[in-house]
Amino acid sequence: MRFDRKGKLSPRFIGPYQILKRVGPIAYQLELPSKLDHLHDVFYISILRRYWSGPSHVAFVEKIEIRLGLTFQEEPIQILDRDIQVLMRKSIPLVKVLWRNHGTKEATWEPEDSMH
């Protein structure tokens, strides 16, 4: 019996339902309607499916103004670490670069000669 419907042609997926919170690393608590309150409201992520919106579920967004001619250029701030990548016949010195307006988790490894 699946969600108060039985038989061979019962629907496999019902919903969509709002996710209330994440319960552990692989489970979510859903906001179920009152007709399904006999069900436990926590489901494993493998049971859930992503909701793909249809044309009737379009959310209207305010108009975004784009100003032409604006550019953004990344600027290195600090070198956090050094390493050498060894290939078959050569070694490439690398540096871990901290960029302006980014955190340390977004630091990237770049060739050392490109940072001079």
C-alpha positions as CSV (number, residue, x, y, z in Angstrom):
1,M,0.0,0.0,0.0
2,R,1.5,3.3,-1.1
3,F,0.1,6.5,0.3
4,D,-3.5,5.3,0.7
5,R,-3.6,3.9,-2.8
6,K,-3.2,0.2,-3.6
7,G,-3.0,-1.8,-6.7
8,K,-0.7,-2.3,-9.6
9,L,-1.1,1.2,-11.1
10,S,-0.6,3.2,-7.9
11,P,1.6,6.2,-8.4
12,R,5.2,5.9,-7.5
13,F,5.8,9.5,-6.8
14,I,3.5,12.0,-5.2
15,G,4.1,15.6,-4.3
16,P,5.9,18.1,-4.5
17,Y,6.3,18.8,-0.8
18,Q,8.4,21.5,1.0
19,I,11.5,20.3,2.8
20,L,11.4,21.4,6.4
21,K,14.9,20.4,7.5
22,R,17.8,18.1,6.9
23,V,17.8,15.2,9.4
24,G,21.3,13.6,9.4
25,P,23.5,13.3,6.3
26,I,21.0,11.3,4.2
27,A,17.5,12.1,5.4
28,Y,15.0,15.0,5.1
29,Q,11.9,16.0,7.0
30,L,9.0,17.0,4.6
31,E,5.9,19.1,5.2
32,L,3.2,16.6,4.5
33,P,-0.6,17.4,4.2
34,S,-3.0,16.4,6.9
35,K,-4.3,13.5,4.8
36,L,-0.9,11.9,5.0
37,D,-0.3,12.4,8.8
38,H,-0.3,8.6,9.4
39,L,3.0,8.5,7.5
40,H,6.4,9.3,9.1
41,D,7.6,12.6,7.7
42,V,11.3,11.8,7.4
43,F,12.5,10.2,4.2
44,Y,15.9,9.0,2.9
45,I,17.4,11.1,0.1
46,S,17.4,8.0,-2.2
47,I,13.5,8.0,-2.1
48,L,13.1,11.7,-3.0
49,R,13.3,13.0,-6.5
50,R,14.2,16.5,-7.7
51,Y,11.2,18.7,-8.6
52,W,11.3,19.9,-12.2
53,S,8.9,22.8,-12.5
54,G,6.3,22.9,-15.2
55,P,5.1,26.0,-17.2
56,S,2.3,26.5,-14.7
57,H,4.7,26.8,-11.8
58,V,6.7,29.7,-13.1
59,A,7.9,32.2,-10.4
60,F,7.9,35.8,-11.5
61,V,11.1,37.7,-10.8
62,E,11.6,41.4,-10.8
63,K,13.4,42.8,-13.8
64,I,17.2,42.8,-13.4
65,E,19.0,45.8,-14.8
66,I,22.3,45.0,-16.5
67,R,24.7,47.9,-17.0
68,L,27.0,47.3,-20.0
69,G,30.7,48.1,-19.7
70,L,31.2,46.9,-16.1
71,T,33.9,44.3,-15.7
72,F,35.3,42.4,-12.8
73,Q,38.9,41.5,-12.6
74,E,40.3,39.0,-10.1
75,E,43.3,40.3,-8.0
76,P,45.6,38.0,-6.1
77,I,46.1,39.0,-2.4
78,Q,48.3,36.4,-0.8
79,I,50.1,33.1,-1.6
80,L,49.0,30.5,0.9
81,D,51.0,27.5,0.0
82,R,53.6,26.1,-2.5
83,D,53.8,22.7,-4.2
84,I,55.4,21.0,-7.1
85,Q,53.4,18.9,-9.6
86,V,55.6,16.2,-11.0
87,L,54.9,15.0,-14.5
88,M,56.7,12.4,-16.6
89,R,59.7,14.5,-17.6
90,K,59.2,17.8,-15.9
91,S,58.0,19.4,-12.7
92,I,55.7,22.4,-12.5
93,P,56.0,24.7,-9.4
94,L,52.5,25.7,-8.2
95,V,51.3,28.3,-5.7
96,K,47.9,28.4,-3.8
97,V,46.5,31.9,-4.4
98,L,44.0,33.7,-2.2
99,W,41.9,36.1,-4.4
100,R,40.3,39.4,-3.4
101,N,36.7,39.1,-2.3
102,H,37.0,35.3,-1.9
103,G,37.5,33.1,1.2
104,T,40.3,30.6,1.8
105,K,38.1,27.7,0.6
106,E,38.0,29.3,-2.8
107,A,41.8,29.7,-3.2
108,T,43.1,28.1,-6.4
109,W,46.3,26.4,-7.4
110,E,48.1,28.4,-10.2
111,P,51.4,28.0,-12.0
112,E,54.1,30.0,-10.2
113,D,55.4,31.6,-13.3
114,S,51.9,33.0,-14.2
115,M,51.8,34.8,-10.8
116,H,54.8,37.0,-11.4
